[in-house]
Amino acid sequence: MNEITGILNIFGPIFGLVGTMLIFFFGIPPLVDDGGYSCLVADGADKKRVRKIKFYKNSGRTGLILILLSFLAQLAIELMSLKIL
């Protein structure tokens, strides 16, 4: 039981830190523009920009998932210390 708590104590904050950094650099996914259209080009989407936007969305989602995992790890540690898990 102590080994699991130790592992969660290490990886919980790491997941939270990495997730927060991803969201800081790439933004929250729904707030990122997903059209790929340039204001000067009206006939179609720029494929390079669309790929970049997809990368930003995926990075933001990964950040949110890592923050969620961090929270769940900290919750599990607390429940283990209270002998609930």
Secondary structure, 3 states (H helix, E strand, C coil): CHHHHHHHHHHHHHHHHHHHHHHHHHCCHHHCCCCCCCCCCCCCCCHHHHHHHHHHHHHHHHHHHHHHHHHHHHHHHHHHHCCCC
